[in-house]
Structure formats: structure tokens, C-alpha cells
Amino acid sequence: MVAGMDARRGLFDEFAISMAVLTRLPVGVAGQDEPGAIAASGWAFPLVGAGVGGVVAVAFFVAEALGCGSAVAAGLAVLAGIALTGAFHEDGLADTADGFGGGRDRDAKLAIMRDSNHGSFAILALAFSVGLRGAALATMGDPIHAGLALLAAHAASRGALPAMMHLLEPARADGLGFTAGRPSRAVALTAAVIGIAIALAALGPARGAITLLLAAAGIALMAMLARRQIGGYTGDVLGAFQQIGEIVMLLVAAAK
């Protein structure tokens, strides 16, 4: 099932669905649980991501203004993003790491990914995710630089998700990855273009292009691994895609 933009819902409703899926904000739209509704709303993923990045940037700026220091401000900023999203993507990264690292075969990997308990691979993945993002922000130091990098990373990493959903097949016949539906080419391209535009505007043409290319390479490698390991993607794998994109973009933005 390929889901395109649904004129019956309207752009505002689709934006609200994206916000309900990607954050813990109390928003909701009638029909948001219908098969394909999330995929049709995927064009708004980078806009919601930019909003999350803006909140995280404000948290970093306020902490710096209060004299907390770059390291503490970076930690509080990462924490603000986790609180706003309910650790949605982090949980996906953790489950993916456990499944890919601990499962003997495809069925075992999928079973582990569905288990709510986290093992060593999950804990290590989360530690590296939080640690690398915090270190990158602390290295930047300057709130303006860090804020622009956060806008770019949060927007572009989520803007890549509809393209991955369009290009890969769901690994299960149930779960979020399947019920979300497959975004149409128009939805996937729109999301990617919006995410790229925000990143280039925030980071500048040269740094932005390099950052986007490296993030795209990281996500592409993860997509190849997912196809090899489980034959496609799940909701957890989508979370891993987002985390990899965000981490790579922040690290590149922090490079001198």
C-alpha cells in the first residue's frame, strides 16, 4: 500500500499526525491510526524535526546563559530532546542494536527487537548515542552554532525516514513499520527536499552539503545492513536511521 498526501485530511491534519507520532505532545487527529495515515503524513517529518531541534537549541542556549558551561548545557539539551520525543528514536536504536547483535537468524532478530527488555548491545548503543551527541554539542560551545546544527540534524534525519520507508520493504506483516504504510514517491521527495533545505539554510551550502552527504552515507549503510539482517525495516529500524543521521550531522558540524 502506497500512501500519498490525503486531500481529505488536509495538510494541517497530516502535520498533527506527524507531531503525534514523533513527539509526546498531546495532539491527535481522527483517523491517525488508519493504515497508511502515518506514511501520507511523512512529508511533515522534517518540519516536526525542526521544531524538536528548536526546543533543544533553546534548552542549550538557556543553560549556557545561566552559566552551566558547555558540557552541562549539552547534556541538558540532549535530555530536552529525549523528553520531548519520549526517547522514541533512542528506543528504536536500542532494540535494533540488540536484535542485530544478538539474534542468530532473521526470526530471532525480530523476536529480540520486539522484546521490551534491553541487553548489552542496546545499552552500549544508547551510551554512544547520548555521549556522541553531547560531546559534539559541547565541542561546538557557541549556542548559535549549536542551535543551527541542532535544527539541521533533527530536521534532515527525520526527513530521510519517508525515503527509507519508500525504498525498503517492511520486515513484518504487523507492527508500526507495516501499519504506517509506504509513502508515495511524492511524499518521500517532499520530506527529503524540506529536510535538505533546512539543513543547507542552517549550516550553509558547503558545510551543509558535506554534512548531508555523510549522514546519507551512514543511513544508507544502515539500510543495507537492515536489508541483510531482517529483509527490510521495522519501526525500530526507522528509529535507528534517525539516530544515525542525527549523530553524524552533529559530529560533522562540530568538526573544526
N, C-alpha and C positions, 0 to 999 in steps of 0.2 A: 504494500500500500504506500503510494507516494502522496505526501500531503503538501499542498500548495497553500498560498495565502488565502484564507477563507473570508470572502466578502461579507458573509452572513454575520461573522463575529465582529469584524471591524478591527482596525489597526490598534485602537486603544485596548480592546479586549485581549488581543494577542500579546500586546506588551504586558498587560496584567498577568496573563498566564505565564509568560517568561519570568516575571518577577516572583510569582508564587512558586515556580519550580526551582529557581536559582537562589532564592533568599528565604529567610524566615519571617519576612514581613507579612502581616495579616491581610493579604489581598487574595481575591479569588473571583472567578468568573464562572457563570453557569456553563456547563459543558466542558470544563477544562480537563475532566477525567475521560473524555471520549477518546477512543483510539485515533491517533493522528493529530490531536489538538496541539500537543507539545511541538511536534515537527513543524506544523504550519506556523507556529509562533516563533520558530527558531531565528527568524530574521532579526528579532529584537534582543537576542542573547548578548551581542556586544554592547548594546545600549544599557542593559541592566548591568553588565560587567563594568562599564564606565562609571555607573552610579556607585557600585561597590568600591571601585578604585578611588572615587572621590571621597567617600566616607573614610576609607583607610588613610588617604592622604591628609585629611583634616585631623585624624587622630595623631598622625605623626607630627604635624605642624603644632598642634596644641601641646603635645608632650615636650617638644623641643622648646616651645615658648615658655613653658613652666620650668625650664632648666633641668629636665630629666637626663639630658645627654643623649647622644645619637643611638647608643646601644639599647638603652631602655625605651626610647621613643620607637625604635624599630620593632622591638618585641611587642609593645603595646599596639602598634599599627597592625602587625600580623594577627594579634589577638582580636582586634576590632573586626577584621575581615572574617575570621573564623566565627565570631559571634553573630555577625550579620547573615552569614550563609548557613549557619548551623553545621559547620565542618562538612558540608555536603560533598565537596570535591575531595577533601582530605580523606574522608571515609572510603570513597571510591578508590583512591590511590592505595590506601592500606589494604583493602580487600583484594585488589588486583595484584599487589606485591605478594600477598600470602598465597593466592591461587596459582600464580605463575611460578612462584618459587618453591611451593610445597607439593603441588599436585603431580601425580605420576603420569596421568593421561588427561585428555580433554574433560571427561566426565568428572574426574576427581578435582580438577582445577575449578570447574564451575561449581561443584559442591562446596569447596572450601570458600570460594568467593561469596557464596550465599550464607555461610556461617557467620553469625554476628561476633563470634569470638575472634580476637586478633592474636596472631603469633609473632614470632621473631621478625619475619620479613616485613610485616605491617608496621611494627614498632620502629624498625630501622628506617623504613620509607618515610614515616611521619617525622622522625627526628631530622632526617636530611631535608625534608621539605620545609619545615619550620626554620631549621637552622640556616639553610642556604638563603632563604628569603630574608630572614632577619639580618644576616651578615651582609647581604647586598645593600639593604636599606641603610644599615649603619655605616657602610663604606661610603655611600653617597653623601650622607651627612646633611647636605643642604636640603631644606624642606621643599624648595621649589623643584629642584632636580628630582628628588624622590617622589614628589607628588605627580609630576608629569610621567615618570616611569611607571608609577602605580596605575595611572589612568590607562596608559598604553598596554601594560601587561594584562590587566584584568579584562579590558575590552577585547583585545585581539585573541587571547587564549580562549575566551568563550565564543568569539566569532568563528573560530575554527571548528567548533563542535558540529554544526549542521552539515558541513562538508564531509566530515568523517562519517556521520550518520548516513549521508547520501552515498558515499563511496563503498562503505563496508556493509556487510550483512549482519543482522542481529544473530548472536550466538545461541540464543534461547528462543523458544516459542512462547515465552511469557516474561514477566518482569518489566521494569521501566524501559529498558532498551528496546523491547519489542512493542509495547503498548504506546510508546511515544510516537511511533510511526517513522516513515522515511521522508525527510524533507525533499521537496521538489528541487530541481536544479536552480530555479529562480530564488527560492528561499536560501539555499546554500550559498549562492553567489552574492546575494544581498547581504547576508550576515558577514561573509568574508570581506566584502568591499567596505562595509561600515567599520569593521574591526581594523582593517588596514589603514583606512583614512584617519581614524582616531589615533592610531599608533604613529603614523607619519606626522600628523599635526603636533603631537605631544613631544616626539623625540627629534623631529627634523628629518629631512629627506635621507641624508646619508646614514646617520646612526639608526634611524628608524628602519631603513631598508635592510641593513645588516642584522639588526635585532630580529626582524620578522623572518628573514631567511633562516637564521639559526634556530629560531623557535619552530618554524615549519619543518626543518630537518629533524628536530627532536621528536615532534609529534608524528612525522612520517615513519621514523624508526619504530616508535611505539606501536603504530598501526600495523606495521609489518610483523612485529612480534605478536600482537594480538591475533592477527590472522593465522599465524603459525601455531600459536598455543591453543586457541579455542575456536578458530574459524570465523572470527568477526569481533563484534563489540557487545558489551553489556552496559548498563547504566554505570557500573563501577569503572569500566574501562574509559568511558567518557570523562569521568572524574579524573582519572589518571592523565588523560590527554590535556585537560585544563591545567592540572598542576604542573606538568612538564612544560607547557607553553609559558605559564607564568614564571616559573623558576628560571628558565633560560632567558627570558626577556629581562628580568630584573638583574641577573648576573651580567648580561652583556651591557645593560645600561649603567651598571656600576663600574665597568672596566674603564681604566684611565686611558 
